[in-house]
Amino acid sequence: MSKTLDKFIYAGSIDPTTACSANLYLVDLSFKPPKVISFGVKGACTEFHWASWSKSRSVIAIKKNVKFVYENGKLTPPAKNLQLIKSIEPTHVGEGLDEKALSVFSDELALPEK
């Protein structure tokens, strides 16, 4: 959680193909209504490693420093490139998947109506 206790990261359910979380969730209570963003790496384990929180720009690292940037209510995934692929341990790639099947994602979730 952030130092101001308004941002939290939660792990999602376990993906049976990788035996780890399929995604993480960023919950930002500083917005009205709160923002909930699902993020991670499709086709590989999504493991939270660390976060650096600041008022204007935060960095959230998963899987050996695969860094997402959170700024102005938007979570930006890193660009898919060779360095990113090398950051994702091959042993965490699900059966039958290779680096072409890996993709980083971040999707804002719609909250249910009252």
GROMACS elastic network, one bead per residue, 0.5 to 0.9 nm:
[ bonds ]
;  ai    aj funct       b0    kb
    1     4     6  0.81486   500
    1     5     6  0.59676   500
    1     6     6  0.74338   500
    1     7     6  0.55243   500
    1     9     6  0.64025   500
    1    51     6  0.85358   500
    1    53     6  0.87274   500
    2     5     6  0.50899   500
    2     6     6  0.63500   500
    2     7     6  0.52400   500
    2     8     6  0.65181   500
    2    51     6  0.83076   500
    2    52     6  0.82785   500
    2    53     6  0.59033   500
    2    54     6  0.83054   500
    3     6     6  0.79077   500
    3     7     6  0.84069   500
    3    53     6  0.73486   500
    3    54     6  0.86672   500
    4     7     6  0.76288   500
    5     8     6  0.74051   500
    5    29     6  0.85151   500
    6    27     6  0.80549   500
    6    28     6  0.58916   500
    6    30     6  0.57452   500
    7    26     6  0.70177   500
    7    27     6  0.55658   500
    7    29     6  0.61145   500
    7    30     6  0.75187   500
    7    53     6  0.88423   500
    8    25     6  0.80136   500
    8    26     6  0.57815   500
    8    27     6  0.51821   500
    8    28     6  0.66536   500
    8    29     6  0.84449   500
    9    24     6  0.67323   500
    9    25     6  0.54478   500
    9    27     6  0.63113   500
    9    28     6  0.89546   500
    9    48     6  0.84009   500
   10    23     6  0.89059   500
   10    24     6  0.56545   500
   10    25     6  0.50734   500
   10    26     6  0.66598   500
   10    27     6  0.79482   500
   10    48     6  0.88947   500
   11    14     6  0.87286   500
   11    21     6  0.62610   500
   11    22     6  0.83178   500
   11    23     6  0.65057   500
   11    25     6  0.63201   500
   11    46     6  0.83957   500
   11    47     6  0.80588   500
   11    48     6  0.79105   500
   12    15     6  0.88589   500
   12    20     6  0.89598   500
   12    21     6  0.54293   500
   12    22     6  0.63251   500
   12    23     6  0.52695   500
   12    24     6  0.53063   500
   12    25     6  0.68918   500
   12    38     6  0.86967   500
   13    20     6  0.79257   500
   13    21     6  0.54896   500
   13    22     6  0.65395   500
   13    23     6  0.75675   500
   13    24     6  0.88337   500
   14    17     6  0.88447   500
   14    18     6  0.80174   500
   14    19     6  0.59639   500
   14    22     6  0.60590   500
   14    23     6  0.86233   500
   15    18     6  0.56730   500
   15    19     6  0.54630   500
   15    20     6  0.56466   500
   15    21     6  0.57577   500
   15    22     6  0.51963   500
   15    23     6  0.88192   500
   15    45     6  0.82487   500
   16    19     6  0.50712   500
   16    20     6  0.75260   500
   16    22     6  0.89380   500
   17    20     6  0.83190   500
   17    43     6  0.85250   500
   17    44     6  0.87784   500
   17    93     6  0.86278   500
   17    94     6  0.53671   500
   17    95     6  0.67630   500
   18    21     6  0.80119   500
   18    22     6  0.80188   500
   18    43     6  0.78265   500
   18    44     6  0.64084   500
   18    45     6  0.61373   500
   18    92     6  0.63416   500
   18    93     6  0.66581   500
   18    95     6  0.77759   500
   19    22     6  0.86613   500
   19    45     6  0.76256   500
   19    92     6  0.86709   500
   19    94     6  0.86806   500
   20    23     6  0.88667   500
   20    44     6  0.82326   500
   20    45     6  0.52765   500
   20    46     6  0.68617   500
   20    47     6  0.76430   500
   20    92     6  0.85866   500
   21    24     6  0.72090   500
   21    40     6  0.89252   500
   21    44     6  0.88141   500
   21    45     6  0.59822   500
   21    46     6  0.54647   500
   21    47     6  0.68892   500
   22    39     6  0.88921   500
   22    40     6  0.71506   500
   22    41     6  0.75257   500
   22    42     6  0.70132   500
   22    43     6  0.80799   500
   22    44     6  0.74367   500
   22    45     6  0.62186   500
   22    46     6  0.57814   500
   22    47     6  0.88109   500
   23    38     6  0.64091   500
   23    39     6  0.55110   500
   23    41     6  0.71267   500
   23    42     6  0.79378   500
   23    45     6  0.80338   500
   23    46     6  0.55944   500
   23    47     6  0.82188   500
   24    37     6  0.82269   500
   24    38     6  0.57210   500
   24    39     6  0.53463   500
   24    40     6  0.60521   500
   24    46     6  0.69145   500
   24    47     6  0.79462   500
   24    48     6  0.77019   500
   25    36     6  0.66013   500
   25    37     6  0.54772   500
   25    39     6  0.62155   500
   25    40     6  0.86711   500
   26    35     6  0.78315   500
   26    36     6  0.56383   500
   26    37     6  0.50928   500
   26    38     6  0.65158   500
   26    39     6  0.77165   500
   26    75     6  0.88000   500
   27    34     6  0.70029   500
   27    35     6  0.57722   500
   27    37     6  0.66123   500
   27    38     6  0.89727   500
   28    31     6  0.64641   500
   28    34     6  0.55880   500
   28    35     6  0.50981   500
   28    36     6  0.64793   500
   28    37     6  0.85456   500
   28    73     6  0.80292   500
   29    32     6  0.72900   500
   29    33     6  0.76469   500
   29    35     6  0.67502   500
   29    36     6  0.87925   500
   30    33     6  0.84305   500
   30    34     6  0.65869   500
   30    35     6  0.82299   500
   31    35     6  0.63337   500
   31    73     6  0.81104   500
   32    35     6  0.78896   500
   33   111     6  0.83067   500
   34   111     6  0.83747   500
   35    73     6  0.74446   500
   35   108     6  0.72431   500
   35   109     6  0.76078   500
   35   110     6  0.83672   500
   35   111     6  0.81335   500
   36   107     6  0.86080   500
   36   108     6  0.59182   500
   36   109     6  0.55844   500
   36   110     6  0.76712   500
   36   111     6  0.77459   500
   37    74     6  0.85847   500
   37    75     6  0.75385   500
   37   106     6  0.65313   500
   37   107     6  0.54690   500
   37   109     6  0.56479   500
   37   110     6  0.89874   500
   38   105     6  0.79595   500
   38   106     6  0.55953   500
   38   107     6  0.52184   500
   38   108     6  0.62678   500
   38   109     6  0.68763   500
   39    46     6  0.84988   500
   39    68     6  0.88086   500
   39    75     6  0.83040   500
   39    77     6  0.81330   500
   39   104     6  0.75578   500
   39   105     6  0.53598   500
   39   107     6  0.63366   500
   39   108     6  0.86462   500
   40    44     6  0.86528   500
   40    45     6  0.82026   500
   40    46     6  0.53863   500
   40    47     6  0.81989   500
   40    62     6  0.76784   500
   40    68     6  0.89706   500
   40    77     6  0.83786   500
   40   103     6  0.84145   500
   40   104     6  0.57453   500
   40   105     6  0.56456   500
   40   106     6  0.67491   500
   41    44     6  0.58095   500
   41    45     6  0.69155   500
   41    46     6  0.58429   500
   41    62     6  0.89059   500
   41    63     6  0.88240   500
   41    88     6  0.89059   500
   41   102     6  0.65512   500
   41   103     6  0.54896   500
   41   105     6  0.62409   500
   41   106     6  0.89931   500
   42    45     6  0.78950   500
   42    46     6  0.80800   500
   42   101     6  0.76080   500
   42   102     6  0.55086   500
   42   103     6  0.51932   500
   42   104     6  0.61615   500
   42   105     6  0.72736   500
   43    92     6  0.85553   500
   43    93     6  0.61157   500
   43    94     6  0.61895   500
   43    97     6  0.68537   500
   43    98     6  0.82567   500
   43    99     6  0.86108   500
   43   101     6  0.61147   500
   43   102     6  0.50442   500
   43   103     6  0.71127   500
   44    88     6  0.76486   500
   44    89     6  0.84767   500
   44    90     6  0.84603   500
   44    91     6  0.89149   500
   44    92     6  0.54863   500
   44    94     6  0.62125   500
   44    97     6  0.87545   500
   44   102     6  0.68179   500
   44   103     6  0.87522   500
   45    63     6  0.76141   500
   45    88     6  0.84909   500
   45    89     6  0.88858   500
   45    92     6  0.57231   500
   45    93     6  0.71524   500
   45    94     6  0.84060   500
   46    62     6  0.65480   500
   46    63     6  0.64737   500
   47    61     6  0.87358   500
   47    62     6  0.53074   500
   47    63     6  0.54377   500
   47    64     6  0.86912   500
   48    51     6  0.84376   500
   48    60     6  0.80226   500
   48    61     6  0.64989   500
   48    63     6  0.67271   500
   49    60     6  0.79655   500
   49    61     6  0.55929   500
   49    63     6  0.65486   500
   49    64     6  0.71459   500
   49    65     6  0.73134   500
   50    59     6  0.84542   500
   50    60     6  0.61113   500
   50    61     6  0.52815   500
   50    62     6  0.69893   500
   50    65     6  0.82400   500
   51    58     6  0.72973   500
   51    59     6  0.56469   500
   51    61     6  0.59613   500
   51    62     6  0.87917   500
   52    57     6  0.87432   500
   52    58     6  0.55626   500
   52    59     6  0.51763   500
   52    60     6  0.64328   500
   52    61     6  0.85303   500
   53    56     6  0.86106   500
   53    57     6  0.71007   500
   53    59     6  0.66286   500
   53    60     6  0.81651   500
   53    70     6  0.89590   500
   54    57     6  0.55059   500
   54    58     6  0.53658   500
   54    59     6  0.85659   500
   55    58     6  0.75716   500
   55    71     6  0.88424   500
   56    70     6  0.84807   500
   56    71     6  0.61089   500
   56    72     6  0.69508   500
   57    69     6  0.70457   500
   57    70     6  0.58008   500
   57    72     6  0.75517   500
   58    68     6  0.84024   500
   58    69     6  0.58031   500
   58    70     6  0.50128   500
   58    71     6  0.64692   500
   59    67     6  0.63626   500
   59    68     6  0.57411   500
   59    70     6  0.61308   500
   59    71     6  0.87964   500
   60    65     6  0.84435   500
   60    66     6  0.82014   500
   60    67     6  0.56075   500
   60    68     6  0.51750   500
   60    69     6  0.63776   500
   60    70     6  0.75340   500
   61    64     6  0.73925   500
   61    66     6  0.53028   500
   61    68     6  0.62362   500
   61    69     6  0.87700   500
   62    65     6  0.55761   500
   62    66     6  0.51785   500
   62    67     6  0.64941   500
   62    68     6  0.81076   500
   63    66     6  0.56621   500
   63    67     6  0.86578   500
   63    87     6  0.68307   500
   63    88     6  0.60488   500
   63    89     6  0.77519   500
   64    67     6  0.88160   500
   64    87     6  0.56308   500
   64    88     6  0.68345   500
   64    89     6  0.81123   500
   65    84     6  0.89125   500
   65    87     6  0.69777   500
   65    88     6  0.89827   500
   66    77     6  0.85946   500
   66    78     6  0.70751   500
   66    84     6  0.65834   500
   66    87     6  0.65587   500
   66    88     6  0.78218   500
   67    76     6  0.89348   500
   67    77     6  0.70713   500
   67    78     6  0.61468   500
   68    75     6  0.65247   500
   68    76     6  0.55726   500
   68    78     6  0.58598   500
   68   106     6  0.88047   500
   69    74     6  0.80497   500
   69    75     6  0.55986   500
   69    76     6  0.51557   500
   69    77     6  0.67075   500
   69    78     6  0.79488   500
   70    73     6  0.66449   500
   70    74     6  0.55766   500
   70    76     6  0.63289   500
   70    77     6  0.89562   500
   71    74     6  0.54070   500
   71    75     6  0.65611   500
   71    76     6  0.80981   500
   72    75     6  0.84976   500
   74   106     6  0.89513   500
   74   108     6  0.82802   500
   75   106     6  0.64087   500
   75   107     6  0.82126   500
   75   108     6  0.84482   500
   76   105     6  0.83981   500
   76   106     6  0.68894   500
   77    80     6  0.87430   500
   77   104     6  0.62481   500
   77   105     6  0.61666   500
   77   106     6  0.63928   500
   78    81     6  0.87092   500
   78    84     6  0.77629   500
   78   104     6  0.72099   500
   78   105     6  0.88171   500
   79    84     6  0.75965   500
   79   104     6  0.80141   500
   80    83     6  0.81112   500
   80    84     6  0.59646   500
   80    85     6  0.73229   500
   80   102     6  0.87450   500
   80   103     6  0.70445   500
   80   104     6  0.71946   500
   81    84     6  0.53240   500
   81    85     6  0.64127   500
   81    86     6  0.88445   500
   82    85     6  0.50712   500
   82    86     6  0.62185   500
   82    87     6  0.86589   500
   83    86     6  0.51544   500
   83    87     6  0.63040   500
   84    87     6  0.50536   500
   84    88     6  0.67280   500
   85    88     6  0.53910   500
   85    89     6  0.81106   500
   85    90     6  0.87266   500
   85    99     6  0.65619   500
   85   102     6  0.79562   500
   86    89     6  0.69038   500
   86    90     6  0.81901   500
   87    90     6  0.89860   500
   88    91     6  0.86313   500
   88    92     6  0.75433   500
   88    93     6  0.82201   500
   89    92     6  0.56834   500
   89    93     6  0.73425   500
   90    93     6  0.53463   500
   90    94     6  0.88302   500
   90    98     6  0.82418   500
   90    99     6  0.83836   500
   91    94     6  0.80536   500
   93    96     6  0.83128   500
   93    97     6  0.62133   500
   93    98     6  0.68453   500
   93    99     6  0.81636   500
   93   102     6  0.82404   500
   94    97     6  0.55418   500
   94    98     6  0.80922   500
   95    98     6  0.85345   500
   97   100     6  0.77371   500
   97   101     6  0.58103   500
   97   102     6  0.78642   500
   98   101     6  0.54855   500
   98   102     6  0.69822   500
   99   102     6  0.52319   500
   99   103     6  0.84698   500
  100   103     6  0.79166   500
  110   113     6  0.89346   500
